[in-house]
Amino acid sequence: MLSNCPKCSKPIEHEDFLFEVVCDCGCRFNPFMLLEGQATAEPPQEVQPAPVFSESQAAFQEIQNFGETLTEPEPAPATAIPGAAPATRPAAPRMAAVPVATAAPGDECPITAGDSLPGYSIDGYGMPVSTVAEVGTGESPLGAAFLSLWQQALAGGGNGIVGLRWVVLPDGARILVAGTPVRLSRSPA
């Protein structure tokens, strides 16, 4: 291994496992602990160009714009793939806002982490809702979090929640819960 002496800049050949090298000028130095700006005898490495993530950056910008404006961006014009049939996907129905309501004991409150609820059909989707609540004690430690989420869903016109997700916060005493309110109707039995 070659290292330059920090005092006289003379290249010194030494074993690569030595932590102290002695130069002819009397300087002792650790070749692995050179000060910033000191040159080494090793050839400079070729600088690689930074990778281009334009597609990822465009997707991130779209998400950021959506979050800031809370509106959906205009769909980009589709480019046809030669030989492929055009894919059409119906737009998800939206819920109409209704006056703010409160959850009362005994109200039916269907909530699931899945994308659907057995026995129900989904008639519309609302904007996702979330809340941070204290983890309680007793029979229902997450009851306050679910109640807050349910009240937000009702306020937005929903009568159910799908896609429920939760994260215990680092302090261990609070939980973040989120889900998508939906307008449900009972499926025929």
C-alpha positions as CSV (number, residue, x, y, z in Angstrom):
1,M,0.0,0.0,0.0
2,L,1.2,3.5,-0.8
3,S,0.6,6.5,1.5
4,N,1.9,10.1,1.3
5,C,3.7,11.5,4.3
6,P,1.6,14.4,5.7
7,K,4.8,16.4,6.5
8,C,6.9,16.0,3.3
9,S,4.4,14.4,0.9
10,K,6.8,11.6,0.0
11,P,5.1,8.4,-1.1
12,I,5.8,5.6,1.4
13,E,5.2,1.9,0.7
14,H,4.0,-0.1,3.6
15,E,1.9,-3.1,4.6
16,D,-1.8,-2.5,4.4
17,F,-2.4,-3.6,8.0
18,L,0.0,-1.1,9.7
19,F,-1.6,1.6,11.7
20,E,1.6,3.6,12.1
21,V,4.0,4.4,9.3
22,V,7.4,6.1,9.8
23,C,8.7,8.4,7.1
24,D,12.4,9.1,6.4
25,C,11.8,12.7,7.5
26,G,10.9,11.3,11.0
27,C,7.2,11.8,10.8
28,R,5.0,9.1,12.3
29,F,1.4,8.9,11.0
30,N,-1.6,6.6,10.7
31,P,-2.2,6.1,6.9
32,F,-5.9,5.5,7.6
33,M,-6.4,8.7,9.6
34,L,-5.2,11.3,7.1
35,L,-6.5,14.8,7.7
36,E,-9.0,16.2,5.2
37,G,-7.2,17.7,2.2
38,Q,-4.1,15.5,2.5
39,A,-3.5,13.5,-0.7
40,T,-2.8,9.8,-0.7
41,A,-0.7,7.9,-3.3
42,E,-3.8,5.9,-4.3
43,P,-5.2,6.8,-7.7
44,P,-8.3,8.9,-7.6
45,Q,-11.5,7.0,-8.2
46,E,-13.6,7.8,-11.2
47,V,-16.6,9.9,-10.3
48,Q,-19.7,8.1,-11.3
49,P,-22.6,10.3,-12.6
50,A,-25.5,10.5,-10.3
51,P,-28.3,8.1,-11.2
52,V,-31.3,9.7,-12.9
53,F,-34.7,9.0,-11.2
54,S,-36.9,11.2,-13.3
55,E,-39.8,8.8,-13.3
56,S,-39.6,8.4,-9.5
57,Q,-39.2,12.2,-9.1
58,A,-42.2,12.8,-11.3
59,A,-44.3,10.4,-9.3
60,F,-43.1,11.9,-6.0
61,Q,-43.9,15.4,-7.3
62,E,-47.4,14.2,-8.3
63,I,-48.0,12.8,-4.8
64,Q,-46.7,16.0,-3.2
65,N,-48.9,18.2,-5.4
66,F,-51.9,16.0,-4.5
67,G,-51.2,16.3,-0.8
68,E,-50.8,20.0,-0.9
69,T,-53.9,20.7,-3.0
70,L,-56.0,17.7,-1.9
71,T,-57.3,17.4,-5.5
72,E,-56.6,14.7,-8.0
73,P,-54.2,15.7,-10.8
74,E,-55.3,15.7,-14.4
75,P,-54.7,12.2,-15.8
76,A,-51.7,12.1,-18.1
77,P,-52.4,11.2,-21.7
78,A,-52.1,7.5,-22.2
79,T,-49.6,6.2,-24.6
80,A,-50.7,3.2,-26.7
81,I,-48.6,0.1,-26.4
82,P,-48.4,-1.5,-29.9
83,G,-50.5,-4.7,-30.1
84,A,-52.1,-4.2,-26.7
85,A,-55.8,-3.7,-26.1
86,P,-56.7,-0.4,-24.4
87,A,-57.3,-0.9,-20.7
88,T,-60.3,0.9,-19.3
89,R,-61.0,1.1,-15.6
90,P,-64.2,2.7,-14.3
91,A,-63.6,5.6,-11.9
92,A,-64.3,4.8,-8.2
93,P,-67.6,6.4,-7.1
94,R,-67.2,9.3,-4.7
95,M,-69.3,9.8,-1.6
96,A,-71.4,12.9,-1.2
97,A,-70.8,14.9,2.0
98,V,-73.5,14.7,4.6
99,P,-74.0,16.8,7.8
100,V,-71.6,16.0,10.7
101,A,-72.9,13.1,12.8
102,T,-71.6,11.4,15.9
103,A,-71.3,7.8,16.7
104,A,-73.6,6.6,19.3
105,P,-73.4,3.4,21.3
106,G,-75.0,0.6,19.4
107,D,-74.3,2.2,15.9
108,E,-73.1,-0.4,13.5
109,C,-69.5,0.4,12.8
110,P,-68.0,-2.0,10.2
111,I,-64.3,-1.6,10.0
112,T,-61.8,-3.9,8.3
113,A,-58.1,-3.9,7.2
114,G,-59.3,-5.6,4.0
115,D,-60.6,-4.0,0.8
116,S,-64.2,-5.2,1.2
117,L,-66.7,-6.2,4.0
118,P,-68.5,-9.5,3.7
119,G,-72.3,-8.9,3.5
120,Y,-71.9,-5.3,2.1
121,S,-71.4,-3.7,-1.2
122,I,-69.3,-0.5,-1.5
123,D,-71.2,2.3,-3.1
124,G,-68.6,5.1,-2.7
125,Y,-65.2,6.0,-1.3
126,G,-64.2,9.0,0.8
127,M,-60.9,10.7,1.4
128,P,-58.7,8.7,3.9
129,V,-59.0,9.7,7.5
130,S,-56.5,9.2,10.4
131,T,-56.1,10.0,14.1
132,V,-53.5,9.7,16.8
133,A,-54.9,8.4,20.1
134,E,-53.6,7.3,23.5
135,V,-53.5,3.5,24.0
136,G,-56.0,2.9,26.8
137,T,-56.2,0.2,29.3
138,G,-59.0,-2.3,30.0
139,E,-61.3,-4.2,27.6
140,S,-60.8,-1.9,24.5
141,P,-57.3,-0.3,24.5
142,L,-57.8,1.1,21.0
143,G,-61.4,2.1,21.5
144,A,-60.7,5.9,21.5
145,A,-58.7,5.6,18.3
146,F,-61.5,3.6,16.5
147,L,-64.2,6.0,17.8
148,S,-62.3,9.0,16.5
149,L,-61.8,7.4,13.1
150,W,-65.5,6.3,13.0
151,Q,-66.7,9.9,13.8
152,Q,-64.5,11.3,11.0
153,A,-65.9,8.7,8.5
154,L,-69.5,9.7,9.5
155,A,-68.6,13.3,9.1
156,G,-67.4,12.6,5.6
157,G,-70.6,10.7,4.6
158,G,-69.3,7.2,5.2
159,N,-70.8,4.4,7.2
160,G,-67.9,2.0,7.1
161,I,-64.1,1.9,7.0
162,V,-61.9,-0.3,4.8
163,G,-58.1,-0.5,4.5
164,L,-57.5,0.1,8.2
165,R,-53.8,0.5,9.1
166,W,-52.2,1.2,12.4
167,V,-48.8,2.0,13.8
168,V,-47.7,2.2,17.4
169,L,-45.7,5.4,17.8
170,P,-42.2,5.3,19.3
171,D,-43.3,6.4,22.7
172,G,-45.4,3.2,23.0
173,A,-48.3,5.2,24.6
174,R,-50.0,6.4,21.4
175,I,-51.2,4.8,18.1
176,L,-51.8,6.2,14.7
177,V,-54.7,4.6,12.9
178,A,-55.9,5.4,9.3
179,G,-58.4,4.1,6.9
180,T,-60.7,4.9,4.0
181,P,-64.3,5.7,4.7
182,V,-66.8,4.1,2.4
183,R,-70.6,4.3,1.8
184,L,-71.9,0.8,2.3
185,S,-75.2,-0.9,1.5
186,R,-76.2,-4.4,2.7
187,S,-75.8,-7.1,0.0
188,P,-78.9,-9.2,-0.6
189,A,-78.8,-12.3,1.5
